[in-house]
């Protein structure tokens, strides 16, 4: 069994935050529903890998892996919905999303662009990270046996996924096995950086847009509303002599 | 002339290629990217179209985008301004969303294809819908109606078209403008009923059959008819015009009651379930009444016997059947891809006939414009996985599959080029016997993984259609691409239980031999065995995934759900459960990796 000691140091450090996130009913439900989506997305990515790989054994392994992930998605979704039915959301919850999601569905995997060794290394790292985090989550939901059971079930699968991906990587490229794993780890870090950077840029962009909205737009808004009042509902004729340029964006 | 049409960035992006006035290929991006409703720039679809026709981008005479993206941006900005200051939350998102990629259509196309900007043209969104409906229909003159959520500003247009040997004309005479939109009305109810907008509208239509239109008066409060025969949405009931976060307002909730949470299953036996079904029935009724009125007025105005109907609203088969029955038009033509994906083809045809004044050409009257399936790929993969593979001659294959279907097996049926549009019309279909409720429930539960209330569609040879279905004059044409819902004849409802909806109707596909000869032969063979040449025909996919495209996509779907046999070309694969060698056991044989709890 994968115990929390197998988790990454950062996750062990963040254990109090994870406990805080999981302690609230609304946040717990949201996390489960997000995991449902992430696992389903990941399952579809791996399913795609099974369709494009030329290697028959990998096709079977990917397919089995994809079926597992899709099943995990269903389990998370059903449990989230079960909790939601028992007690609907009370309010919008701060920090309700997944600051560091487990699994690999959010990594925007482009399966067609990946060679099998790269994909296997990516899967190995992703599964290992997810297993470490799920082991901590399992401990965070000790008060909720059904959710805990889901994490236990998934952890068993993740160990299989982690192992097969590593072994197949060894089969395909025995001399480059470790290099592929390190590259996948670096690529994952880079993607995480890009996500954070994009998030920060988006935040700044949003602030600038909001400032513009309140500072620059009021006179235009006034004019737009005046124009709207002049518009009658119903049919509007389309002028037949309107000269439309085929190259115009307007 | 070689003209590439593109639709992208909102939902269902696609590419289509027209050469010398005739469509040669078209495909939705989702079929290639395997991401349902993929709205990204359709690079894979474009590459496939050009490869298929062996055309280099530099050989193209024009690339036509399906809408005027700056005009659309102007509408989004104007709506934000009109909703000031309530739109402050949605404004940054809307601007980033538009300015990030969507408004730069010309630059994106030029950079991806490496062609001159002067070759990149634009049509109006509803012009593309109109062209997709009119220029693919086998008519010379027709009234034209388009309706969807929204294009640039228009949400519904009416006009007429004429094809002559020397010149083609499509005149859209008038339009209804955003936010007054039948598509947005229906999508708002789709969201209110707990379904996904732009994807699950057909679930509302399916649910409507379980209810009674008891809330029509309330729906008519939110959509009012105008004296000129159009309609206007009452803005206080909606929020889609001010924010992307929510479609309906709290006043809407006051009027109709609490919305259905998406996680709650629908049980039409409960009072709450019936309320939602009644709500669906009511909005469906109002939509139909409104469309029938508009179509009737258009018929009186044009005096033409035929109507070409495009836009996403034309996917509503119940409304289409009522337009045919009540508007005065003798025939109603709905293309196989009336939604935004079809605009790729419409834009290319519009440019060919209207911008370049090319002579009129008939478009082949079928939906099969996508990639062709290769049975050899399926056979190779299945043999590698120790599945049972047969290679059969045409006649033997048809007889064998007819026997399987009669024995209650579910067949994954892949043949030739894939369909363009959302319907599986016999080239990427799951086929099954249509006789029992158990089959419907099995398909919903074990294969499609979808709600129990949703009906399945039948396919019937044109020669037998009237025997089983109550088709009005012009009904067979509307049913060619599964665009109409018609009654199953009462005497056959018990024998066609799997495809008869709760109200006794079915969204039937009437199949002419020339369109899909092999499926037609299968229907005849099935009819010889059972006396009923009708099959259940549903799209070959599972919930949340696009319809399968290539053989291996069909194969992976076959492997993970309860499909009994898979056909592609001359290859038939059946599951060999007893001797199937799973990946796990393959590894186990190696003695290296086993699942925890499984002894090595």
Interface residues (C-beta under 8 A of the other chain):
Chain A: X1 X40 X44 X47 X48 X50 X51 X52 X56 X57 X59 X60 X61 X63 X64 X66 X67 X70 X80 X81 X84 X85 X88 X156 X157 X159 X160 X163 X164 X167 X202 X205 X206 X209 X210 X213 X214 X217 X218 X220 X221 X223 X224 X225 X228 X231 X233 X234 X235 X236 X237 X238 X240 X244 X246 X247 X248 X249 X250
Chain B: X34 X68 X69 X70 X71 X74 X78 X81 X82 X84 X85 X88 X91 X92 X93 X95 X96 X103 X105 X106 X118 X120 X121 X122 X123 X124 X157 X159 X171 X172 X173 X174 X175 X176 X177 X180 X226 X227 X228 X229 X230 X231 X232 X261 X263 X264 X351 X355 X381 X384 X385 X544 X545 X550 X552 X553 X555 X556 X559 X560 X582 X583 X584 X586 X587 X592 X593 X594 X595 X596 X597
